[in-house]
Amino acid sequence: MLRINDITYSVEGRPLFESASATIPTGHKVGMVGRNGAGKTTLFRLIRSELALEGGSISLPSQARIGGVAQEVPGNEVSLLDTVLAADTERASLLAEAETATDPARIAEVQTRLTDIDAWSAEARASSILRGLGFDSEEQAMPCSAFSGGWRMRVALAAVLFAQPDYLLLDEPTNYLDLEGALWLENYLGRYPHTVIIISHDRELLNRAVGGILHLENRGLTYYTGNYDQFARQRAANRAVQAAAAKKQDTRRAHLQAFVDRFKAKASKAKQAQSRVKMLEKMETIRAPEDAARTVFSFPEPEELSPPIIATEGVKVGYGDTVVLRNLNLRIDQDDRIALLGKNGQGKSTLAKLLSDRLAPMAGKMNSSNKLRIGFFAQHQVEELRVDETPLQHLLRERPAEGQAKLRARLAGFGLGADQADTVVGRLSGGQKARLSLLLATLSAPHLLILDEPTNHLDIESREALVEALTAYSGAVILVSHDMHLLSLVVDRLWLVSDGTVQPYEGDLGAYRDLLLARDKPPRKQQEEAKPKPKRPSRDSILALRAEARKGEERVQKLNAMRDKLANKLADPALYEDEKKGEAEVWQRKYAEVMNGLDRAEALWMSALEKLERAET
């Protein structure tokens, strides 16, 4: 297992860790979370011994292999498949030795070891990983130099997954993946045979792929069992308990201080006053949890236009003589929230350029309101910001007539305070750059906002703020994103970009996820496909399922009521008086038990409802 014991480390005099400890059991899948700048990436470097600790220790099993995606693969002439195969250094070394070995005993040892590590299926395994990350068979035979940096990062990820290190450290792996690749990775990590630690702000990934959360906060480490939603609930409960204890102590401290102030000058009460002074000095301060400044986005509101704001009839679009999309018959109204689905290379970016007037149609009709304003955000725009200018200078170029006070207020509305407004872009974090690009994209109060992977580099709090802003926004939104949590909360229409055209997708995001994951499963046997359809459930069966669903709902309601009572009990300051310390621990255990029971009850209720829905359709 991985043991982190009382570690201390600082960067440029700023302490990141002070006596921080945690233990991660072997084989566990763990998500590492914390606000930007908390030290997540630094902890990875400490685990890999790339940095020297100031105090404490980090221990791993002897000979444990640690792997991660440090940088993209070089743009050389080696094929993608061979690049991934070379990541298994033991296999490559043994195959090379097998070509030159002459000693019969050694030859036998090499062949036995090659069999043990399943070397003969390596090419198929490497190809499967590359295919899951978006490379078809033809692309796998192409050299790395044929691909851009983002795609080469995918190759680097494929290589480390293929090598299967004992400790797999992944730092924001979905930032360079599309939705299809992110879902494949989520499913793959669930089956990964060794320990995985993921730095991620992707809530769905942290809910589905991990069973523990390592939280970095206040220069310390806390390990929570469960996925991200369970961690969030448990942390909220702990913070409520801590806040109640701090409030109770403040009341006690004020009472003691009032006695000292009142009687310290009276001879008859001097000893009592002095004893209370000592009590105050010995009292260890319980600090209420500090709430970080709330993350916000403030999108300007556009005026209302007559529908539709964009309509296409038989549109064909592409580049030069190459047609990418054809027969586009689309309509967009100002209240639409649309997600573009489909594999990379199918034309999502081409469609976004067409709708944003960056690409003219090759044929067909495209009508739009003459007052239509469009905001466009894509990752390349973040990279194209002027690194030697400040955010304020970026806004001054766009709005030279506006006063600095108003422009600074705009920056503050996107979480860029006074310090960030006057800091050159080259020194801003990835999240701060993304905020600036979002501000520039929405500066004109667009009627249509097209967002291509807007959550890259945004932490979880910022992503939640973006969800709130898009929900409140009165313009149309078109989203391309690998963040299932964002899509599920914002969009209400799905367009599938595939096979050279765009069609409404009739299922929901869950159905699309199942469709993608089903592609990786081996085909069913013909006899299974030939099985007769199951008979429609009887009326008695449906009645039984309804009763099961009703009981599940009642169970959840009872547990919710019990949870609320326990929360009120835990919020009572009197519970934390010294003489009741043991009682407080009992109530906290009961609260944890009720929360676990509630999770199970909700899962059973949802399962019963799904069975009932299938039976009634």
C-alpha positions as CSV (number, residue, x, y, z in Angstrom):
1,M,0.0,0.0,0.0
2,L,1.0,3.6,-0.4
3,R,1.8,5.3,2.9
4,I,2.2,9.1,3.3
5,N,3.5,9.8,6.7
6,D,3.6,13.3,8.2
7,I,5.0,14.9,5.1
8,T,6.0,18.6,4.9
9,Y,6.8,20.5,1.7
10,S,6.8,24.2,0.6
11,V,7.0,26.0,-2.7
12,E,8.8,29.3,-2.7
13,G,8.2,29.6,1.0
14,R,4.5,28.8,0.7
15,P,3.7,25.6,2.7
16,L,1.7,23.1,0.6
17,F,1.8,20.2,3.2
18,E,2.3,20.3,6.9
19,S,2.4,17.0,8.8
20,A,0.0,15.5,6.2
21,S,-0.7,11.7,6.3
22,A,-2.8,9.3,4.3
23,T,-2.8,5.5,3.5
24,I,-4.1,4.2,0.2
25,P,-4.7,0.4,0.2
26,T,-3.2,-1.6,-2.7
27,G,-5.6,-2.1,-5.6
28,H,-7.9,0.8,-4.7
29,K,-9.1,3.4,-7.3
30,V,-8.8,6.9,-5.7
31,G,-9.8,10.3,-6.9
32,M,-7.6,13.2,-5.6
33,V,-9.5,16.5,-5.2
34,G,-8.8,20.0,-3.9
35,R,-8.9,23.5,-5.1
36,N,-6.5,24.8,-7.7
37,G,-3.1,25.4,-6.2
38,A,-3.7,23.0,-3.3
39,G,-0.7,20.8,-4.3
40,K,-2.3,17.9,-6.1
41,T,0.3,17.7,-9.0
42,T,3.1,18.4,-6.5
43,L,2.0,15.4,-4.5
44,F,2.3,13.2,-7.6
45,R,5.8,14.5,-8.1
46,L,6.6,13.7,-4.5
47,I,5.3,10.2,-4.8
48,R,7.5,9.7,-7.9
49,S,10.5,11.0,-6.0
50,E,10.9,13.9,-8.5
51,L,10.9,16.3,-5.5
52,A,12.6,16.0,-2.1
53,L,10.5,16.1,1.0
54,E,11.3,18.6,3.8
55,G,9.9,16.2,6.4
56,G,8.1,12.9,6.7
57,S,8.2,10.0,4.3
58,I,6.3,8.3,1.4
59,S,6.6,4.6,1.2
60,L,5.6,2.1,-1.5
61,P,6.0,-1.7,-1.8
62,S,9.5,-2.6,-3.0
63,Q,9.9,-2.8,-6.8
64,A,6.5,-1.2,-7.3
65,R,6.3,0.4,-10.8
66,I,4.8,3.9,-10.9
67,G,3.4,5.2,-14.2
68,G,1.8,8.4,-15.4
69,V,1.4,10.7,-18.4
70,A,4.2,13.3,-17.9
71,Q,4.2,14.7,-21.4
72,E,3.1,14.0,-24.9
73,V,5.0,11.4,-27.0
74,P,7.5,12.9,-29.5
75,G,6.5,13.7,-33.0
76,N,8.7,11.0,-34.6
77,E,8.1,8.5,-37.4
78,V,7.3,5.6,-35.2
79,S,3.7,4.3,-35.6
80,L,1.2,4.8,-32.9
81,L,0.9,1.1,-32.3
82,D,4.6,0.5,-32.0
83,T,4.9,3.5,-29.7
84,V,2.4,2.0,-27.3
85,L,3.9,-1.5,-27.6
86,A,7.3,0.0,-26.6
87,A,5.9,1.2,-23.3
88,D,6.1,-2.4,-22.0
89,T,9.9,-2.3,-21.6
90,E,10.1,-5.8,-20.2
91,R,8.3,-7.3,-23.2
92,A,10.4,-5.3,-25.6
93,S,13.6,-6.4,-23.9
94,L,12.6,-10.0,-23.9
95,L,11.7,-10.0,-27.5
96,A,15.0,-8.4,-28.4
97,E,16.9,-11.0,-26.4
98,A,14.9,-13.8,-28.0
99,E,16.3,-12.8,-31.3
100,T,19.9,-13.1,-30.2
101,A,20.0,-15.7,-27.3
102,T,21.9,-18.9,-28.0
103,D,21.9,-20.6,-24.6
104,P,19.0,-23.2,-24.6
105,A,18.3,-22.7,-20.9
106,R,18.1,-18.9,-21.3
107,I,15.9,-19.2,-24.4
108,A,13.5,-21.4,-22.4
109,E,13.4,-18.8,-19.6
110,V,12.7,-16.0,-22.1
111,Q,9.9,-17.8,-23.8
112,T,8.4,-18.8,-20.5
113,R,8.4,-15.3,-19.2
114,L,6.9,-14.0,-22.5
115,T,4.1,-16.4,-22.0
116,D,3.6,-15.4,-18.4
117,I,3.2,-11.7,-19.4
118,D,0.9,-12.6,-22.2
119,A,3.3,-11.0,-24.7
120,W,1.6,-12.7,-27.8
121,S,-1.7,-10.8,-27.3
122,A,0.1,-7.5,-26.7
123,E,-0.6,-6.1,-30.1
124,A,-4.3,-6.8,-29.9
125,R,-4.4,-5.2,-26.4
126,A,-2.5,-2.1,-27.5
127,S,-4.8,-1.8,-30.5
128,S,-7.9,-2.1,-28.3
129,I,-6.7,0.7,-26.1
130,L,-5.8,3.0,-29.0
131,R,-9.2,2.3,-30.5
132,G,-11.0,3.2,-27.2
133,L,-9.1,6.5,-27.2
134,G,-10.3,7.4,-30.7
135,F,-7.7,5.9,-33.2
136,D,-9.0,3.6,-35.9
137,S,-6.8,0.8,-37.4
138,E,-5.6,3.0,-40.2
139,E,-4.5,5.8,-37.8
140,Q,-2.7,3.3,-35.5
141,A,-0.3,2.5,-38.4
142,M,0.5,6.2,-39.0
143,P,3.6,7.9,-37.5
144,C,3.2,10.1,-34.4
145,S,4.4,13.1,-36.4
146,A,1.1,13.0,-38.3
147,F,-0.9,14.0,-35.2
148,S,-1.2,17.3,-33.2
149,G,-0.1,17.7,-29.5
150,G,-3.6,16.9,-28.1
151,W,-3.7,13.6,-30.0
152,R,-0.2,12.7,-29.1
153,M,-1.2,13.1,-25.4
154,R,-3.8,10.4,-26.1
155,V,-1.0,8.2,-27.4
156,A,1.0,8.8,-24.2
157,L,-2.1,7.9,-22.2
158,A,-2.6,4.7,-24.2
159,A,1.1,3.8,-23.6
160,V,0.9,4.1,-19.8
161,L,-2.4,2.1,-19.7
162,F,-0.8,-0.6,-21.8
163,A,2.3,-0.8,-19.6
164,Q,0.0,-1.4,-16.5
165,P,2.1,0.0,-13.8
166,D,1.4,-1.0,-10.2
167,Y,0.6,2.6,-9.3
168,L,-1.1,4.5,-12.1
169,L,-1.1,8.3,-11.5
170,L,-3.3,10.3,-13.9
171,D,-3.4,14.1,-13.8
172,E,-6.6,15.4,-15.5
173,P,-6.7,12.6,-18.1
174,T,-10.0,13.7,-19.7
175,N,-8.8,17.2,-20.5
176,Y,-7.6,15.9,-23.9
177,L,-10.3,13.4,-24.5
178,D,-13.8,13.8,-26.1
179,L,-16.9,12.4,-24.5
180,E,-16.5,9.0,-26.2
181,G,-12.9,8.7,-25.0
182,A,-13.8,9.9,-21.5
183,L,-16.5,7.2,-21.2
184,W,-14.2,4.5,-22.5
185,L,-11.5,5.5,-20.0
186,E,-14.0,5.6,-17.1
187,N,-15.0,2.0,-18.0
188,Y,-11.4,0.9,-18.5
189,L,-10.2,2.2,-15.1
190,G,-13.0,0.3,-13.4
191,R,-11.4,-2.9,-14.7
192,Y,-7.7,-1.8,-14.2
193,P,-6.0,-4.5,-12.1
194,H,-3.8,-2.3,-9.9
195,T,-3.9,0.9,-7.8
196,V,-5.1,4.1,-9.6
197,I,-4.9,7.7,-8.3
198,I,-6.7,10.3,-10.5
199,I,-6.5,14.0,-10.2
200,S,-9.8,15.1,-11.8
201,H,-12.5,17.7,-11.7
202,D,-14.8,15.5,-13.7
203,R,-17.6,14.6,-11.3
204,E,-19.0,11.7,-13.3
205,L,-15.6,10.1,-13.6
206,L,-15.1,10.5,-9.8
207,N,-18.5,8.9,-9.2
208,R,-18.2,5.9,-11.5
209,A,-14.5,5.0,-11.6
210,V,-13.2,5.4,-8.1
211,G,-14.0,4.0,-4.6
212,G,-12.2,6.6,-2.5
213,I,-11.4,10.3,-2.4
214,L,-8.2,11.8,-1.2
215,H,-8.9,15.4,-0.3
216,L,-6.2,18.1,-0.1
217,E,-7.3,21.0,2.2
218,N,-5.6,23.3,4.6
219,R,-2.1,21.7,3.9
220,G,-3.4,18.3,5.1
221,L,-4.7,15.1,3.5
222,T,-8.0,13.3,4.4
223,Y,-9.0,9.9,2.8
224,Y,-12.8,9.3,2.4
225,T,-14.3,6.0,1.4
226,G,-16.8,6.2,-1.4
227,N,-17.3,8.1,-4.6
228,Y,-17.4,11.9,-5.0
229,D,-21.1,12.4,-4.2
230,Q,-20.6,10.4,-1.0
231,F,-17.5,12.4,-0.1
232,A,-19.4,15.7,-0.7
233,R,-22.2,14.6,1.6
234,Q,-19.8,13.3,4.3
235,R,-17.7,16.5,4.2
236,A,-20.8,18.7,4.4
237,A,-21.9,16.8,7.6
238,N,-18.4,17.1,9.1
239,R,-18.3,20.8,8.4
240,A,-21.7,21.2,10.1
241,V,-20.4,19.4,13.2
242,Q,-17.2,21.5,13.2
243,A,-19.1,24.8,12.8
244,A,-21.4,23.8,15.7
245,A,-18.5,23.0,17.9
246,A,-16.8,26.3,17.1
247,K,-19.9,28.2,17.8
248,K,-20.3,26.5,21.1
249,Q,-16.7,27.2,22.1
250,D,-17.1,30.9,21.1
251,T,-20.0,31.1,23.5
252,R,-18.1,29.4,26.3
253,R,-15.1,31.7,25.7
254,A,-17.2,34.8,25.8
255,H,-18.8,33.7,29.0
256,L,-15.4,33.1,30.7
257,Q,-14.0,36.4,29.4
258,A,-17.1,38.3,30.7
259,F,-16.5,36.9,34.2
260,V,-12.8,37.8,34.1
261,D,-13.6,41.4,32.9
262,R,-16.2,41.8,35.6
263,F,-14.5,40.4,38.7
264,K,-10.7,40.7,38.1
265,A,-10.6,43.9,40.2
266,K,-12.5,42.4,43.1
267,A,-10.4,40.8,45.8
268,S,-13.1,38.4,46.8
269,K,-13.4,37.1,43.2
270,A,-9.7,37.4,42.2
271,K,-8.9,33.7,42.5
272,Q,-12.0,32.7,40.5
273,A,-11.2,35.2,37.9
274,Q,-7.6,34.0,37.7
275,S,-8.7,30.4,37.3
276,R,-10.9,31.4,34.3
277,V,-8.0,33.2,32.8
278,K,-6.0,29.9,32.9
279,M,-9.0,28.1,31.4
280,L,-9.0,30.6,28.5
281,E,-5.3,30.2,28.0
282,K,-5.5,26.3,27.9
283,M,-8.6,26.2,25.7
284,E,-7.6,24.9,22.3
285,T,-9.3,26.9,19.6
286,I,-11.8,25.0,17.4
287,R,-12.0,26.9,14.1
288,A,-15.1,27.0,12.0
289,P,-14.5,25.8,8.4
290,E,-13.7,28.7,6.1
291,D,-15.9,28.9,3.1
292,A,-13.8,29.8,0.1
293,A,-15.0,32.7,-2.0
294,R,-17.9,31.5,-4.1
295,T,-17.2,30.8,-7.7
296,V,-19.4,32.8,-10.1
297,F,-19.9,33.5,-13.8
298,S,-22.1,36.4,-14.9
299,F,-23.3,36.1,-18.5
300,P,-24.8,39.3,-19.9
301,E,-28.4,38.8,-21.1
302,P,-29.3,39.3,-24.8
303,E,-32.5,40.8,-26.1
304,E,-35.1,38.3,-27.4
305,L,-35.2,37.5,-31.1
306,S,-38.0,36.0,-33.2
307,P,-37.6,32.3,-33.7
308,P,-35.9,30.6,-35.3
309,I,-32.5,32.3,-34.8
310,I,-30.9,29.9,-37.3
311,A,-32.4,27.5,-39.8
312,T,-30.7,25.4,-42.5
313,E,-32.2,23.6,-45.5
314,G,-30.3,21.0,-47.4
315,V,-26.9,22.6,-46.4
316,K,-23.7,21.0,-47.4
317,V,-20.4,22.1,-45.7
318,G,-16.8,21.2,-45.8
319,Y,-13.3,22.4,-46.9
320,G,-12.2,23.0,-50.5
321,D,-13.8,20.2,-52.5
322,T,-14.1,17.8,-49.5
323,V,-17.7,17.6,-48.1
324,V,-17.8,16.8,-44.4
325,L,-21.5,17.2,-43.7
326,R,-24.5,17.2,-46.0
327,N,-28.3,17.3,-46.0
328,L,-28.4,19.6,-42.9
329,N,-32.0,20.5,-42.0
330,L,-31.6,22.1,-38.6
331,R,-33.5,24.7,-36.6
332,I,-32.2,26.6,-33.5
333,D,-34.4,28.7,-31.2
334,Q,-33.2,31.1,-28.6
335,D,-34.3,28.8,-25.7
336,D,-32.5,25.7,-27.1
337,R,-29.9,23.8,-25.1
338,I,-28.2,21.3,-27.5
339,A,-25.3,18.9,-27.0
340,L,-23.3,17.7,-30.0
341,L,-22.5,14.0,-29.8
342,G,-20.3,11.9,-32.0
343,K,-16.7,10.7,-32.3
344,N,-13.9,13.0,-33.1
345,G,-13.4,13.5,-36.9
346,Q,-17.1,13.1,-37.6
347,G,-17.7,16.9,-38.1
348,K,-18.7,18.4,-34.7
349,S,-16.1,21.2,-35.1
350,T,-17.2,21.8,-38.7
351,L,-20.8,22.1,-37.6
352,A,-19.8,24.6,-34.9
353,K,-17.9,26.7,-37.5
354,L,-20.8,26.7,-39.8
355,L,-23.3,27.8,-37.1
356,S,-20.9,30.5,-35.8
357,D,-20.5,31.9,-39.4
358,R,-16.8,30.9,-39.5
359,L,-17.4,28.5,-42.4
360,A,-19.8,29.2,-45.4
361,P,-22.1,26.5,-46.7
362,M,-21.1,24.9,-50.0
363,A,-24.7,24.4,-51.0
364,G,-28.3,24.7,-49.6
365,K,-29.9,27.6,-47.6
366,M,-28.9,28.9,-44.2
367,N,-31.0,31.7,-42.7
368,S,-30.3,33.6,-39.5
369,S,-31.6,36.7,-37.8
370,N,-29.8,39.8,-39.0
371,K,-29.5,40.9,-35.4
372,L,-28.0,37.6,-34.3
373,R,-24.9,37.8,-32.1
374,I,-22.9,34.6,-31.6
375,G,-20.3,33.8,-28.9
376,F,-17.8,31.1,-29.5
377,F,-15.4,29.4,-27.0
378,A,-12.9,26.7,-27.9
379,Q,-9.7,25.4,-26.3
380,H,-7.5,26.9,-29.0
381,Q,-8.8,30.4,-28.1
382,V,-7.4,29.9,-24.5
383,E,-4.0,29.0,-26.0
384,E,-4.2,32.1,-28.3
385,L,-4.5,34.7,-25.5
386,R,-1.7,37.2,-25.5
387,V,0.6,36.0,-22.8
388,D,2.4,39.3,-22.3
389,E,-0.8,41.3,-21.7
390,T,-3.1,41.4,-18.7
391,P,-6.8,40.5,-18.7
392,L,-7.6,44.2,-18.3
393,Q,-5.6,45.0,-21.5
394,H,-7.5,42.2,-23.4
395,L,-10.8,43.9,-22.4
396,L,-9.6,47.4,-23.2
397,R,-8.9,46.2,-26.8
398,E,-12.4,44.9,-27.1
399,R,-14.2,47.7,-25.3
400,P,-11.9,50.8,-25.5
401,A,-14.8,53.2,-24.7
402,E,-15.7,51.6,-21.4
403,G,-14.1,52.8,-18.2
404,Q,-11.6,50.7,-16.4
405,A,-14.0,50.4,-13.4
406,K,-16.7,48.8,-15.5
407,L,-14.2,46.4,-17.2
408,R,-12.8,45.4,-13.8
409,A,-16.3,44.7,-12.7
410,R,-16.8,42.4,-15.7
411,L,-13.6,40.6,-14.8
412,A,-14.8,40.2,-11.2
413,G,-18.0,38.7,-12.6
414,F,-15.9,35.8,-13.9
415,G,-13.9,35.3,-10.8
416,L,-10.9,37.4,-11.9
417,G,-10.2,39.8,-9.0
418,A,-8.0,42.9,-8.8
419,D,-4.8,40.8,-8.6
420,Q,-5.6,38.7,-11.6
421,A,-6.8,41.7,-13.7
422,D,-3.3,43.2,-13.6
423,T,-1.3,39.9,-14.0
424,V,0.0,39.0,-17.4
425,V,-1.8,36.1,-18.9
426,G,1.4,34.0,-19.1
427,R,1.4,33.9,-15.3
428,L,-2.3,33.0,-14.8
429,S,-3.5,29.4,-14.1
430,G,-5.2,27.3,-16.8
431,G,-8.5,27.9,-15.1
432,Q,-8.1,31.7,-14.9
433,K,-7.2,31.7,-18.7
434,A,-10.4,29.7,-19.4
435,R,-12.4,32.3,-17.4
436,L,-10.9,35.1,-19.4
437,S,-11.7,33.4,-22.7
438,L,-15.3,32.7,-21.6
439,L,-15.7,36.4,-20.7
440,L,-14.4,37.5,-24.1
441,A,-16.8,35.0,-25.8
442,T,-19.8,36.4,-23.9
443,L,-18.8,40.1,-23.9
444,S,-21.3,41.0,-26.6
445,A,-24.3,39.4,-24.9
446,P,-24.7,36.7,-27.6
447,H,-28.0,35.2,-28.5
448,L,-26.2,31.9,-29.3
449,L,-23.3,30.6,-27.3
450,I,-21.2,27.8,-28.8
451,L,-18.9,26.1,-26.2
452,D,-16.3,23.5,-27.2
453,E,-14.9,21.8,-24.1
454,P,-15.5,24.7,-21.8
455,T,-14.7,22.8,-18.6
456,N,-11.0,22.0,-19.3
457,H,-8.9,23.4,-16.5
458,L,-11.9,24.4,-14.5
459,D,-12.1,23.0,-10.9
460,I,-15.3,21.4,-9.6
461,E,-16.6,24.6,-8.0
462,S,-16.1,26.5,-11.3
463,R,-17.9,23.8,-13.2
464,E,-20.9,24.0,-10.9
465,A,-20.8,27.8,-11.3
466,L,-20.8,27.4,-15.1
467,V,-23.8,25.1,-14.8
468,E,-25.7,27.8,-12.8
469,A,-24.8,30.5,-15.3
470,L,-25.8,28.5,-18.4
471,T,-29.1,27.5,-16.7
472,A,-29.9,31.2,-16.0
473,Y,-28.7,32.4,-19.4
474,S,-31.6,33.4,-21.8
475,G,-29.7,32.7,-25.0
476,A,-29.3,29.4,-27.0
477,V,-26.4,27.1,-26.0
478,I,-24.6,24.5,-28.1
479,L,-22.2,22.3,-26.1
480,V,-19.4,20.0,-27.1
481,S,-18.1,18.5,-23.8
482,H,-16.7,15.3,-22.3
483,D,-18.3,16.4,-18.9
484,M,-21.4,14.2,-18.6
485,H,-22.4,16.0,-15.4
486,L,-22.4,19.4,-17.2
487,L,-24.4,17.9,-20.2
488,S,-26.9,16.2,-18.0
489,L,-27.8,19.4,-16.1
490,V,-27.7,21.9,-19.0
491,V,-28.9,20.4,-22.3
492,D,-32.3,19.2,-23.3
493,R,-31.7,18.2,-26.9
494,L,-29.0,15.9,-28.4
495,W,-27.7,16.0,-31.9
496,L,-25.6,13.1,-33.2
497,V,-23.0,14.0,-35.7
498,S,-22.2,10.8,-37.6
499,D,-21.8,9.4,-41.1
500,G,-21.7,12.8,-42.8
501,T,-24.9,14.3,-41.4
502,V,-26.6,15.5,-38.2
503,Q,-29.7,13.9,-36.7
504,P,-31.6,14.3,-33.4
505,Y,-30.6,11.5,-31.0
506,E,-33.9,10.2,-29.5
507,G,-32.4,8.5,-26.4
508,D,-30.9,10.3,-23.4
509,L,-27.3,10.6,-22.3
510,G,-27.5,7.4,-20.3
511,A,-28.6,5.5,-23.5
512,Y,-25.8,7.1,-25.5
513,R,-23.3,6.1,-22.8
514,D,-24.6,2.5,-22.9
515,L,-24.4,2.5,-26.7
516,L,-20.7,3.5,-26.7
517,L,-19.7,1.0,-24.0
518,A,-21.6,-1.8,-25.8
519,R,-19.2,-1.3,-28.8
520,D,-16.3,-2.5,-26.7
521,K,-18.1,-5.7,-25.7
522,P,-17.6,-8.9,-27.7
523,P,-20.5,-9.7,-30.1
524,R,-23.3,-11.9,-28.8
525,K,-23.5,-15.4,-30.0
526,Q,-26.1,-16.0,-32.8
527,Q,-28.2,-18.3,-30.6
528,E,-28.5,-15.5,-28.0
529,E,-29.7,-13.1,-30.7
530,A,-32.2,-15.7,-31.8
531,K,-33.8,-16.1,-28.4
532,P,-37.5,-15.3,-28.4
533,K,-38.6,-12.0,-26.8
534,P,-39.7,-12.4,-23.2
535,K,-43.4,-12.5,-22.6
536,R,-45.1,-9.4,-21.3
537,P,-45.3,-9.5,-17.5
538,S,-48.6,-10.5,-16.0
539,R,-50.9,-8.1,-14.2
540,D,-50.0,-9.7,-10.9
541,S,-46.3,-9.1,-11.6
542,I,-46.9,-5.5,-12.4
543,L,-48.8,-5.0,-9.2
544,A,-46.0,-6.6,-7.2
545,L,-43.5,-4.3,-8.9
546,R,-45.7,-1.2,-8.1
547,A,-45.8,-2.3,-4.4
548,E,-42.0,-2.8,-4.4
549,A,-41.5,0.8,-5.8
550,R,-44.0,2.2,-3.3
551,K,-42.2,0.5,-0.4
552,G,-38.9,1.8,-1.7
553,E,-40.2,5.4,-1.8
554,E,-41.6,5.1,1.8
555,R,-38.2,3.7,3.0
556,V,-36.4,6.7,1.4
557,Q,-38.8,9.2,3.0
558,K,-38.4,7.6,6.4
559,L,-34.6,7.7,6.2
560,N,-34.6,11.3,4.9
561,A,-36.7,12.3,7.9
562,M,-34.3,10.4,10.2
563,R,-31.3,12.1,8.6
564,D,-32.9,15.6,9.2
565,K,-33.5,14.8,12.9
566,L,-30.0,13.6,13.3
567,A,-28.6,16.7,11.5
568,N,-30.6,18.9,13.9
569,K,-29.3,16.9,16.9
570,L,-25.7,17.3,15.7
571,A,-26.1,21.0,15.2
572,D,-26.9,21.5,18.9
573,P,-23.9,23.1,20.6
574,A,-24.8,21.5,23.9
575,L,-24.0,18.0,22.5
576,Y,-20.3,18.9,22.4
577,E,-19.9,19.8,26.0
578,D,-17.1,17.9,27.7
579,E,-19.4,15.6,29.7
580,K,-21.3,14.6,26.5
581,K,-18.3,14.0,24.3
582,G,-19.0,10.2,24.1
583,E,-22.6,10.9,23.3
584,A,-21.7,13.2,20.3
585,E,-19.5,10.4,18.8
586,V,-22.5,8.0,19.1
587,W,-24.8,10.4,17.2
588,Q,-22.1,11.0,14.6
589,R,-21.9,7.2,14.0
590,K,-25.7,7.0,13.8
591,Y,-25.7,9.8,11.2
592,A,-23.1,8.0,9.1
593,E,-25.1,4.7,9.3
594,V,-28.3,6.5,8.2
595,M,-26.5,8.1,5.3
596,N,-25.2,4.7,4.1
597,G,-28.6,3.3,4.5
598,L,-30.1,6.2,2.5
599,D,-27.7,5.5,-0.3
600,R,-28.7,1.8,-0.4
601,A,-32.4,2.7,-0.2
602,E,-32.2,5.2,-3.0
603,A,-30.4,2.6,-5.2
604,L,-33.1,0.0,-4.4
605,W,-35.9,2.4,-5.1
606,M,-34.4,3.5,-8.5
607,S,-33.9,-0.2,-9.4
608,A,-37.6,-0.9,-8.6
609,L,-38.8,2.0,-10.6
610,E,-36.7,0.9,-13.6
611,K,-38.1,-2.6,-13.4
612,L,-41.6,-1.2,-13.2
613,E,-41.0,1.1,-16.2
614,R,-39.7,-1.8,-18.3
615,A,-42.7,-4.0,-17.3
616,E,-45.3,-1.3,-18.2
617,T,-43.8,-0.4,-21.6
